[in-house]
Amino acid sequence: MRTREEQISALRNQIFTVDCFTSLTEVHAAAEAHILEAERRAEQRVRAEIGRDSERLDWLESGCCDVRFKDEPIADTGDAVVYCDIVQHHMAKPRERTIGSAETIRAAIDAAREVG
């Protein structure tokens, strides 16, 4: 896959090359092809992220884990930072063990997956 900069450069070179196009219709078709390529790349990224999310959910399910949120106050501002904890359940004490913590669910699950 080409980078954004490579796509822009290729389109610019294609459009402004002398005698490359004989009509505005051809220019339009070239621009449309570049846009469609960008859309396909975006769809591929979304599909990949959905796949990673499915793996995360499967891991949570197989690991007997809970997702819990906690907030921690920020000094005297009245605001709080919200964290996500991944808690795994065990038969032996301690029965509940926090194995991952982060500001987002994805990051917390990824941290927990590295631990166990």
C-alpha positions, 0 to 999 in steps of 0.5 A, a space after each residue: 500500500 502506498 502512503 498518503 504522500 505517495 498517492 498525492 505525488 502520483 496523482 499530481 504527476 499524473 494530472 500535470 504531465 503534459 499529454 497525459 490526459 486528453 479530456 477532463 473526463 480522464 482527469 476525473 477518472 484518475 482522481 476517482 481511482 485514487 480516492 477509491 484506493 484510499 477508501 479501500 485502504 481505510 476499509 482494510 484498517 477498519 477490518 484489521 482493528 475489528 479483528 484485533 477487537 475480536 481477539 481481545 474479546 475472545 481472550 477476555 472470555 477465555 481468561 475468566 476476566 472482568 472489566 472494571 472502571 475506576 476514577 481517580 481524582 486529580 488534585 483539587 480540580 474536581 476532575 478525575 481520570 478514569 482507568 480501566 482494570 482487567 480483573 482475573 478470577 482465581 480459585 486461590 487467594 487472592 481470588 481477584 487479581 488486577 492483571 492490566 490497567 490503562 486509560 482505555 479498554 483496548 490498552 488495558 486488555 493488551 496490557 493484561 494479555 502481556 501478563 497472562 
